[in-house]
Amino acid sequence: MLLSSVRTSIFCSCRHAGKGFQHSNRSPQIRRWLIKRNQSTITAEVGASSTPAAAAIPNAATNRIVGRWLLGCSGLVVGAVVLGGVTRLTESGLSMVDWHLVREMKPPQSQAEWEAEFAKYQQFPEFKIMNHDMTLPEFKFIFYMEWGHRMWGRLVGLAYILPTIYFWRKGYFNRSMKGKVLGLCGFVFFQGLLGWYMVKSGLEEKPESYDIPRVSQYRLSAHLGSALLLYCASLWTGLTLLLPVHKIAETKRIMQLRRFAKGTGGLVFLTALSGAFVAGLDAGLVYNSFPKMGERWIPDDLLAFSPTLKNFFENPTTVQFDHRVLAISSLTAITGLYLFSRRMLLPRRAKIAISLLTAMAYGQVALGISTLLLYVPTPLAATHQSGSVALLSLAIWVLAELRKMPK
């Protein structure tokens, strides 16, 4: 600014001095040159002072980019959950008996490599007890199912980690977002380790047990639960970056609706998690009738195990009964949320989200009953599992629409 003042003073002095040389042929040229030079300097200084404000990041544009990236990542997590469910339903999860981060990315190529891989599988309980008459082509099918699931998991990891590095270097994250994305990337790594820890439980020899070899239902539910948490965190963060906050008056009824929606979302999550215990124990094959379980509303063997607490996690009858109760409770809560919201003045997007959540809840219950009555066919069971993720997604959308204005 000092330089500008000096130049302006020189310009004014020259302009006054130029009055004495009006008959000179060069004075108009000098005057035009000085005016042009002064304007260029002022323009450059103004542009320089406004550039940092215009280039300040993160901003609305970078938030949209990060939000879309997180939504894409959450979509990949859904794919991993669905593929993992199909792998479980086709009993393919124990076909790969080793875990190597890089080396297993290339499946067997030659006949000798396939026979060597098949020979390793034959040393473990699933082949000895269940699949002792399995042929090599049948083994290839279950191997590729598990290999595809593991490769998809690696794709999810790269989709989180590589853009995180890029956006971090570009300055797209504020301090709060840096903590969030570091947590998400760490959770992806933890999820991979937990998956292998789960598979190991199905490869262990259990001489005292003659049951069908399967992974621990505890580890399976932990693996699914962590995937759902990763999905929910990614989806919620992405939606809050992309969806503008509604200016909803903080009335007592709005606060009640918001608490109601949070409780309903938690119930939906718990119902989805209980499905992992159903899958882990094949509890869907115990009582294939509805609404009664066999001839009774409450079956005789509901608390057959001792101690009593063990029934809720290891008794297939109790696990199926709990899943039914949670599903009906979720449906009831979502219906109540819909009816409560109908008497309130809400933004259009929030109404659409609640209506879709309600419709999906009834569809999901219909899928669950059909899966049960038809003795758990793989396509229908996979659709039912996908429906649980869709229901959870809509519950998160409702919460994002009803969230408070930031202070």
C-alpha positions as CSV (number, residue, x, y, z in Angstrom):
1,M,0.0,0.0,0.0
2,L,3.0,2.4,0.6
3,L,4.2,1.7,-2.9
4,S,0.7,2.5,-4.2
5,S,0.6,5.8,-2.3
6,V,4.0,6.9,-3.7
7,R,2.9,6.1,-7.2
8,T,-0.3,7.9,-6.8
9,S,1.5,11.0,-5.5
10,I,3.9,10.8,-8.5
11,F,1.0,10.5,-10.8
12,C,-0.7,13.6,-9.3
13,S,2.5,15.6,-9.5
14,C,3.1,14.7,-13.1
15,R,-0.5,15.5,-13.9
16,H,-0.1,19.0,-12.4
17,A,3.2,19.5,-14.1
18,G,1.7,18.4,-17.4
19,K,-0.5,21.5,-17.5
20,G,2.6,23.6,-18.3
21,F,3.4,21.5,-21.3
22,Q,0.0,21.3,-23.0
23,H,1.5,22.1,-26.3
24,S,4.0,19.2,-26.1
25,N,3.3,16.2,-28.3
26,R,4.5,13.7,-25.7
27,S,2.5,14.8,-22.7
28,P,-0.8,12.9,-23.6
29,Q,1.3,9.7,-24.1
30,I,3.0,10.1,-20.8
31,R,-0.3,10.8,-19.0
32,R,-2.0,7.7,-20.6
33,W,1.0,5.6,-19.6
34,L,0.9,6.8,-16.0
35,I,-2.9,6.2,-15.7
36,K,-2.6,2.7,-17.2
37,R,0.4,1.8,-14.9
38,N,-1.4,3.0,-11.8
39,Q,-4.6,1.1,-12.6
40,S,-2.6,-2.1,-13.2
41,T,-0.8,-1.8,-9.9
42,I,-4.1,-1.3,-8.0
43,T,-5.7,-4.2,-9.7
44,A,-2.8,-6.5,-9.0
45,E,-2.8,-5.5,-5.3
46,V,-6.5,-6.0,-4.9
47,G,-6.3,-9.4,-6.6
48,A,-3.4,-10.5,-4.4
49,S,-5.3,-9.5,-1.3
50,S,-8.4,-11.4,-2.3
51,T,-6.7,-14.6,-3.5
52,P,-6.2,-16.2,0.0
53,A,-9.9,-15.8,0.9
54,A,-11.0,-17.3,-2.4
55,A,-8.6,-20.2,-2.1
56,A,-9.4,-21.0,1.5
57,I,-10.0,-24.7,2.0
58,P,-11.8,-26.7,3.2
59,N,-14.9,-24.9,1.7
60,A,-18.3,-25.9,0.3
61,A,-16.9,-27.3,-2.9
62,T,-14.3,-29.5,-1.1
63,N,-16.9,-30.6,1.4
64,R,-19.1,-31.9,-1.5
65,I,-16.1,-33.8,-2.9
66,V,-15.3,-35.4,0.5
67,G,-19.0,-36.1,1.1
68,R,-19.4,-37.9,-2.3
69,W,-16.2,-39.9,-1.6
70,L,-17.5,-41.1,1.8
71,L,-20.8,-42.1,0.2
72,G,-19.0,-44.1,-2.4
73,C,-16.9,-45.8,0.3
74,S,-20.1,-46.6,2.2
75,G,-21.5,-48.2,-1.0
76,L,-18.4,-50.4,-1.2
77,V,-18.9,-51.5,2.4
78,V,-22.4,-52.5,1.6
79,G,-21.0,-54.6,-1.3
80,A,-18.7,-56.3,1.2
81,V,-21.5,-57.0,3.6
82,V,-23.7,-58.5,0.9
83,L,-20.9,-60.5,-0.6
84,G,-19.9,-61.7,2.9
85,G,-23.5,-62.9,3.5
86,V,-23.6,-64.8,0.2
87,T,-20.2,-66.4,1.1
88,R,-21.7,-67.5,4.4
89,L,-24.9,-68.8,2.8
90,T,-22.9,-70.8,0.2
91,E,-20.6,-72.1,3.0
92,S,-17.6,-70.8,1.1
93,G,-15.9,-68.9,3.9
94,L,-13.5,-71.6,5.0
95,S,-12.2,-72.5,1.6
96,M,-9.1,-70.3,1.9
97,V,-7.1,-71.7,4.9
98,D,-4.3,-69.1,4.7
99,W,-4.2,-65.3,5.0
100,H,-1.6,-63.3,3.1
101,L,-2.1,-59.6,2.4
102,V,-0.5,-59.6,-1.0
103,R,0.4,-63.1,-2.0
104,E,-3.2,-64.4,-2.0
105,M,-4.3,-61.7,-4.4
106,K,-3.4,-64.0,-7.2
107,P,-5.5,-67.1,-7.3
108,P,-4.1,-70.5,-8.4
109,Q,-3.4,-70.5,-12.1
110,S,-2.3,-74.0,-13.1
111,Q,-3.8,-77.4,-12.4
112,A,-0.9,-78.2,-10.0
113,E,-1.5,-75.0,-8.0
114,W,-5.3,-75.8,-7.7
115,E,-4.5,-79.3,-6.5
116,A,-2.1,-78.0,-4.0
117,E,-4.7,-75.5,-2.7
118,F,-7.3,-78.3,-2.6
119,A,-4.9,-80.5,-0.6
120,K,-4.5,-77.8,2.0
121,Y,-8.3,-77.5,2.3
122,Q,-8.6,-81.3,2.8
123,Q,-6.6,-81.1,6.0
124,F,-9.3,-79.1,7.8
125,P,-12.5,-80.1,9.6
126,E,-15.0,-78.7,7.0
127,F,-13.7,-81.1,4.3
128,K,-13.3,-84.1,6.7
129,I,-16.8,-83.8,8.2
130,M,-19.0,-82.1,5.6
131,N,-17.3,-82.1,2.2
132,H,-15.3,-85.3,2.1
133,D,-16.8,-86.2,-1.3
134,M,-16.1,-82.7,-2.8
135,T,-14.6,-82.5,-6.3
136,L,-12.0,-80.0,-7.5
137,P,-14.5,-78.0,-9.7
138,E,-16.8,-77.7,-6.6
139,F,-13.8,-76.5,-4.5
140,K,-13.0,-73.9,-7.2
141,F,-16.5,-72.4,-6.8
142,I,-16.3,-71.9,-3.0
143,F,-12.7,-70.8,-3.3
144,Y,-13.6,-68.0,-5.8
145,M,-16.5,-66.9,-3.6
146,E,-14.2,-66.4,-0.6
147,W,-11.4,-65.0,-2.8
148,G,-13.8,-62.4,-4.2
149,H,-14.9,-61.4,-0.8
150,R,-11.3,-60.9,0.4
151,M,-10.4,-58.9,-2.8
152,W,-13.4,-56.7,-2.3
153,G,-12.2,-56.1,1.3
154,R,-8.9,-54.9,-0.1
155,L,-10.7,-52.7,-2.6
156,V,-12.6,-51.1,0.3
157,G,-9.3,-50.5,2.1
158,L,-7.7,-48.7,-0.9
159,A,-10.9,-46.7,-1.4
160,Y,-10.5,-45.3,2.1
161,I,-6.7,-44.9,2.4
162,L,-5.6,-43.5,-1.0
163,P,-8.1,-40.7,-1.2
164,T,-7.4,-39.9,2.5
165,I,-3.8,-39.3,1.6
166,Y,-4.6,-37.2,-1.4
167,F,-7.3,-35.0,0.3
168,W,-5.0,-34.6,3.4
169,R,-2.2,-33.2,1.2
170,K,-4.6,-30.9,-0.7
171,G,-5.9,-29.5,2.6
172,Y,-9.5,-30.7,2.2
173,F,-9.8,-31.7,5.9
174,N,-10.3,-29.5,8.9
175,R,-9.0,-30.6,12.3
176,S,-12.3,-32.5,13.1
177,M,-12.4,-34.2,9.7
178,K,-8.8,-35.4,10.0
179,G,-9.7,-37.3,13.2
180,K,-12.8,-38.8,11.6
181,V,-11.0,-40.1,8.5
182,L,-8.1,-41.5,10.5
183,G,-10.7,-43.3,12.6
184,L,-12.4,-44.7,9.5
185,C,-9.1,-45.9,8.0
186,G,-8.0,-47.5,11.2
187,F,-11.4,-49.2,11.4
188,V,-10.9,-50.7,7.9
189,F,-7.6,-52.2,9.0
190,F,-9.2,-53.6,12.1
191,Q,-12.0,-55.0,10.1
192,G,-9.6,-57.0,7.9
193,L,-7.8,-58.5,10.9
194,L,-11.2,-59.3,12.5
195,G,-12.3,-61.2,9.4
196,W,-9.2,-63.5,9.5
197,Y,-9.7,-64.0,13.3
198,M,-13.3,-65.1,12.5
199,V,-12.2,-67.5,9.8
200,K,-9.6,-69.1,12.1
201,S,-12.4,-70.2,14.5
202,G,-13.8,-72.4,11.8
203,L,-10.5,-74.0,10.9
204,E,-9.8,-75.2,14.5
205,E,-10.0,-78.9,15.3
206,K,-12.6,-79.7,17.9
207,P,-12.4,-83.4,18.8
208,E,-15.1,-83.2,21.4
209,S,-17.6,-81.8,19.0
210,Y,-19.4,-83.6,16.2
211,D,-21.3,-80.5,15.0
212,I,-20.9,-79.0,11.5
213,P,-17.7,-76.9,11.3
214,R,-18.6,-73.2,11.3
215,V,-17.1,-70.0,12.4
216,S,-17.8,-68.7,15.9
217,Q,-21.1,-66.8,16.0
218,Y,-19.5,-64.3,18.4
219,R,-16.7,-63.5,15.9
220,L,-19.2,-63.5,13.0
221,S,-21.4,-61.0,14.8
222,A,-18.3,-58.9,15.8
223,H,-17.2,-58.9,12.1
224,L,-20.6,-57.9,10.8
225,G,-21.1,-55.4,13.6
226,S,-17.8,-53.6,12.9
227,A,-18.7,-53.5,9.2
228,L,-22.1,-52.0,10.0
229,L,-20.4,-49.4,12.3
230,L,-18.0,-48.5,9.5
231,Y,-20.8,-48.1,7.1
232,C,-22.9,-46.0,9.4
233,A,-20.0,-43.7,10.3
234,S,-19.2,-43.2,6.6
235,L,-22.8,-42.7,5.5
236,W,-23.5,-40.3,8.4
237,T,-20.4,-38.2,7.7
238,G,-21.0,-38.1,4.0
239,L,-24.7,-37.1,4.4
240,T,-23.9,-34.3,6.9
241,L,-21.4,-32.8,4.4
242,L,-23.8,-33.0,1.5
243,L,-27.2,-32.3,2.9
244,P,-27.9,-28.7,4.1
245,V,-29.3,-28.5,7.7
246,H,-33.0,-27.7,7.9
247,K,-34.0,-24.7,9.9
248,I,-36.4,-26.5,12.2
249,A,-37.7,-24.7,15.2
250,E,-36.5,-26.4,18.4
251,T,-39.9,-27.2,19.8
252,K,-40.6,-29.9,22.4
253,R,-42.2,-32.1,19.8
254,I,-39.3,-31.8,17.5
255,M,-36.9,-32.9,20.3
256,Q,-39.2,-35.8,21.1
257,L,-39.2,-36.8,17.4
258,R,-35.4,-36.6,17.2
259,R,-35.0,-38.8,20.3
260,F,-37.6,-41.2,18.9
261,A,-35.7,-41.5,15.6
262,K,-32.4,-42.1,17.5
263,G,-33.9,-44.9,19.5
264,T,-35.5,-46.5,16.4
265,G,-32.2,-46.3,14.6
266,G,-30.5,-48.1,17.5
267,L,-33.2,-50.8,17.5
268,V,-32.7,-51.3,13.7
269,F,-29.0,-51.7,14.2
270,L,-29.5,-54.2,17.0
271,T,-31.9,-56.3,14.9
272,A,-29.4,-56.4,12.0
273,L,-26.7,-57.5,14.4
274,S,-28.8,-60.3,15.9
275,G,-29.1,-61.6,12.3
276,A,-25.4,-62.5,12.6
277,F,-26.1,-64.9,15.4
278,V,-29.0,-66.4,13.4
279,A,-26.6,-67.0,10.5
280,G,-23.7,-68.2,12.7
281,L,-25.9,-70.9,14.3
282,D,-28.1,-71.7,11.2
283,A,-31.0,-70.7,13.5
284,G,-33.2,-70.0,10.5
285,L,-33.6,-73.7,10.0
286,V,-34.9,-74.5,13.5
287,Y,-38.5,-73.4,13.4
288,N,-39.8,-72.7,9.9
289,S,-43.3,-71.5,10.8
290,F,-44.8,-68.1,11.6
291,P,-46.2,-66.5,13.7
292,K,-45.9,-69.4,16.0
293,M,-42.7,-71.4,16.5
294,G,-44.0,-74.9,15.8
295,E,-47.2,-75.3,17.8
296,R,-46.3,-72.8,20.4
297,W,-45.9,-69.0,20.8
298,I,-43.0,-69.7,23.1
299,P,-41.1,-73.0,22.4
300,D,-40.3,-75.4,25.2
301,D,-36.5,-75.4,24.5
302,L,-36.2,-71.6,24.7
303,L,-34.1,-71.8,27.9
304,A,-32.7,-75.4,27.5
305,F,-29.0,-74.4,28.0
306,S,-27.4,-73.8,31.4
307,P,-26.5,-71.2,32.5
308,T,-29.5,-69.2,31.3
309,L,-27.5,-66.4,29.7
310,K,-25.9,-68.9,27.4
311,N,-29.2,-69.5,25.6
312,F,-29.2,-65.9,24.1
313,F,-26.0,-66.5,22.2
314,E,-25.7,-70.3,21.7
315,N,-29.2,-71.8,21.6
316,P,-30.5,-71.6,18.0
317,T,-34.1,-71.6,19.3
318,T,-33.5,-68.6,21.6
319,V,-31.5,-66.8,18.9
320,Q,-34.3,-67.1,16.3
321,F,-36.9,-66.1,18.9
322,D,-34.9,-63.0,19.9
323,H,-34.5,-62.0,16.2
324,R,-38.2,-62.3,15.7
325,V,-38.9,-60.1,18.8
326,L,-36.4,-57.5,17.7
327,A,-37.8,-57.4,14.1
328,I,-41.4,-56.9,15.3
329,S,-40.2,-54.3,17.8
330,S,-38.4,-52.4,15.0
331,L,-41.4,-52.5,12.8
332,T,-43.6,-51.2,15.7
333,A,-41.2,-48.4,16.5
334,I,-40.9,-47.3,12.9
335,T,-44.7,-47.3,12.5
336,G,-45.0,-45.2,15.6
337,L,-42.3,-42.8,14.3
338,Y,-44.3,-42.4,11.1
339,L,-47.6,-41.8,12.8
340,F,-46.0,-39.3,15.2
341,S,-44.3,-37.4,12.4
342,R,-47.5,-37.1,10.4
343,R,-48.9,-34.7,13.0
344,M,-45.9,-32.3,12.6
345,L,-44.8,-29.8,10.1
346,L,-41.5,-31.1,8.7
347,P,-39.4,-30.4,5.6
348,R,-40.2,-32.3,2.5
349,R,-37.0,-34.4,2.5
350,A,-37.6,-35.5,6.1
351,K,-41.1,-36.6,5.3
352,I,-39.9,-38.6,2.3
353,A,-37.1,-40.2,4.4
354,I,-39.5,-41.3,7.1
355,S,-42.1,-42.6,4.6
356,L,-39.4,-44.7,2.8
357,L,-38.1,-46.0,6.1
358,T,-41.6,-47.2,7.0
359,A,-42.2,-48.9,3.6
360,M,-38.8,-50.6,3.8
361,A,-39.6,-51.9,7.3
362,Y,-42.7,-53.7,6.1
363,G,-40.9,-55.0,3.1
364,Q,-38.0,-56.3,5.2
365,V,-40.4,-58.1,7.6
366,A,-42.1,-59.8,4.6
367,L,-38.7,-60.9,3.3
368,G,-37.8,-62.3,6.6
369,I,-41.0,-64.3,7.0
370,S,-40.7,-65.6,3.4
371,T,-37.1,-66.7,4.0
372,L,-38.1,-68.5,7.1
373,L,-41.1,-70.3,5.6
374,L,-39.2,-71.4,2.5
375,Y,-36.3,-72.9,4.6
376,V,-33.7,-70.2,3.9
377,P,-33.1,-70.3,0.1
378,T,-29.8,-68.5,-0.7
379,P,-31.2,-65.8,-3.1
380,L,-34.0,-64.9,-0.7
381,A,-31.8,-64.9,2.4
382,A,-29.2,-62.7,0.7
383,T,-31.9,-60.3,-0.3
384,H,-33.1,-60.2,3.3
385,Q,-29.7,-59.4,4.6
386,S,-29.3,-56.7,2.0
387,G,-32.7,-55.3,3.1
388,S,-31.4,-54.9,6.7
389,V,-28.6,-52.7,5.4
390,A,-31.1,-50.7,3.3
391,L,-33.3,-50.3,6.4
392,L,-30.3,-49.1,8.4
393,S,-29.4,-46.6,5.6
394,L,-32.8,-45.1,5.6
395,A,-32.8,-44.8,9.4
396,I,-29.5,-42.8,9.2
397,W,-31.0,-40.6,6.5
398,V,-33.9,-39.8,8.8
399,L,-31.4,-38.8,11.5
400,A,-29.4,-36.7,9.1
401,E,-32.6,-34.8,8.1
402,L,-33.6,-34.2,11.7
403,R,-30.2,-33.1,13.0
404,K,-29.8,-29.9,14.9
405,M,-28.5,-26.7,13.4
406,P,-24.8,-26.2,14.3
407,K,-24.2,-23.5,16.8
